[in-house]
Amino acid sequence: SNPRTWRDRLGRLGAILPANVRLTSVGVNPGNANATADQNRLVIQGVVRTTPGQDKTQDVLKVVGLLHSDSLFARGYQTIKLSSTKVSESDNVAEFTIECR
């Protein structure tokens, strides 16, 4: 509801993500829910690119950990969790969806 809070949070998101992470979508209340609890819901989708042989799932979990441990980004969220991941061995990427509530 506060544009300044969102500006700060999204700016921080860009600052804390590693160079091998690319966001593909960031949505606030993507389902356009009326419930108060869902109006602050943030869904982040992206990809992590790794070198061959690296554990892509662990790299995705590191992204979740970074978001969770950053006090500015995590302020106002009870949970920050990985809701889905899809690993591609041929492309050395892992697609992810992170949900913040």
Secondary structure as UniProt FT lines:
FT   HELIX           3..16
FT   TURN            19..20
FT   STRAND          21..28
FT   TURN            30..31
FT   HELIX           36..39
FT   STRAND          42..49
FT   TURN            52..53
FT   HELIX           56..69
FT   HELIX           71..74
FT   TURN            75..76
FT   STRAND          80..88
FT   TURN            89..92
FT   STRAND          93..100
//
